């Protein structure tokens, strides 16, 4: 069983930056694709970014490509999401998730989820 704990959310002005962290325990971190999803109240949870354990490649949603960067430190069992040039539309609860599936953009393929971190961007 893998436990995921996010940190680093908060309130930021549009154009600013934040970094989210997610630390895992209870599993072999390096064998999981680690991802970030986000959810706005009343809407579906959507894929934001992932880093795959098989190749180390990273993938992004079109809406964040070029502004967000996902990275991982297997020695610290931690995945990060650096968010730059934040926009009001990025306001959401951000969730860290882990999967062994190759279908990393599908939330139903994820085995473990964090509790979520609120990110609020003021316009």
C-alpha positions as CSV (number, residue, x, y, z in Angstrom):
1,X,0.0,0.0,0.0
2,X,1.4,3.4,-1.0
3,X,0.6,6.5,0.9
4,X,1.0,9.9,-0.9
5,X,1.2,13.3,0.9
6,X,1.1,16.5,-1.1
7,X,2.4,19.9,0.1
8,X,3.1,23.3,-1.3
9,X,-0.3,24.6,-2.3
10,X,-1.5,28.1,-1.6
11,X,-2.6,31.4,-2.9
12,X,-0.7,33.2,-5.7
13,X,-1.3,36.1,-8.0
14,X,-1.7,35.5,-11.7
15,X,1.7,35.2,-13.4
16,X,3.3,33.8,-10.2
17,X,4.8,30.5,-9.4
18,X,4.3,27.6,-7.0
19,X,5.9,24.2,-6.5
20,X,3.9,21.2,-5.3
21,X,5.6,18.2,-3.7
22,X,4.3,14.7,-3.2
23,X,6.1,12.3,-0.9
24,X,5.4,8.6,-1.1
25,X,5.8,5.9,1.5
26,X,5.0,2.2,1.7
27,X,6.0,1.1,-1.8
28,X,8.7,0.9,-4.4
29,X,8.5,4.5,-5.6
30,X,10.8,4.0,-8.6
31,X,8.4,1.4,-10.1
32,X,5.4,3.8,-10.4
33,X,4.5,6.3,-12.9
34,X,3.8,9.4,-10.9
35,X,1.3,12.0,-12.0
36,X,-0.6,15.1,-11.1
37,X,-4.3,15.6,-11.7
38,X,-6.5,18.6,-10.8
39,X,-10.1,19.1,-10.0
40,X,-12.4,22.0,-9.9
41,X,-15.6,21.7,-7.8
42,X,-18.3,20.2,-10.0
43,X,-16.0,19.2,-12.8
44,X,-14.2,16.0,-13.7
45,X,-10.7,15.4,-12.3
46,X,-8.3,16.0,-15.2
47,X,-4.8,14.9,-16.1
48,X,-2.1,17.6,-15.7
49,X,1.3,15.8,-16.0
50,X,3.1,12.6,-15.4
51,X,6.6,11.1,-15.2
52,X,6.8,7.5,-16.3
53,X,8.9,4.9,-14.4
54,X,9.6,2.9,-17.6
55,X,11.4,5.6,-19.6
56,X,11.6,8.6,-17.3
57,X,9.7,10.6,-20.0
58,X,7.3,13.3,-18.9
59,X,4.0,14.2,-20.5
60,X,1.7,17.2,-20.1
61,X,-1.8,18.3,-20.7
62,X,-2.0,20.9,-23.5
63,X,-3.3,23.5,-21.1
64,X,-0.1,23.4,-19.0
65,X,2.6,22.5,-21.6
66,X,5.5,25.0,-21.4
67,X,4.4,26.4,-18.0
68,X,4.5,23.4,-15.7
69,X,7.3,21.0,-15.1
70,X,7.1,17.6,-13.4
71,X,10.2,16.0,-11.9
72,X,11.0,13.2,-9.5
73,X,13.6,12.3,-7.0
74,X,13.6,8.5,-6.5
75,X,16.1,8.8,-3.6
76,X,13.6,11.0,-1.7
77,X,10.4,9.2,-3.0
78,X,9.2,12.6,-4.0
79,X,7.6,14.0,-7.2
80,X,7.3,17.7,-7.8
81,X,5.2,20.0,-10.0
82,X,6.8,23.3,-10.7
83,X,4.0,25.7,-11.9
84,X,5.0,28.9,-13.6
85,X,3.0,31.7,-15.3
86,X,0.0,30.6,-13.3
87,X,-3.4,31.7,-14.6
88,X,-6.7,32.0,-12.9
89,X,-7.9,28.9,-14.8
90,X,-5.2,26.9,-12.9
91,X,-7.2,27.3,-9.7
92,X,-8.0,23.8,-8.5
93,X,-7.3,21.0,-6.0
94,X,-4.2,19.2,-7.2
95,X,-3.8,15.5,-6.6
96,X,-0.7,13.4,-6.7
97,X,-1.3,9.8,-8.0
98,X,0.6,6.6,-8.7
99,X,0.0,3.9,-11.2
100,X,1.7,0.9,-12.8
101,X,-0.5,1.2,-15.9
102,X,0.7,2.5,-19.2
103,X,-2.5,4.4,-19.7
104,X,-1.3,7.3,-17.5
105,X,-3.8,9.9,-18.6
106,X,-6.8,7.9,-17.4
107,X,-7.6,8.6,-13.7
108,X,-9.4,5.2,-13.4
109,X,-6.0,3.5,-13.9
110,X,-4.5,4.9,-10.8
111,X,-4.1,2.8,-7.7
112,X,-3.1,5.4,-5.2
113,X,-4.0,9.1,-4.6
114,X,-3.0,11.8,-2.2
115,X,-5.4,13.9,-0.2
116,X,-5.1,17.0,-2.5
117,X,-3.5,20.4,-2.3
118,X,-5.5,23.6,-3.0
119,X,-4.0,26.0,-5.5
120,X,-5.7,29.3,-5.8
121,X,-4.6,31.9,-8.4
122,X,-6.0,35.4,-8.0
123,X,-6.6,37.4,-11.1
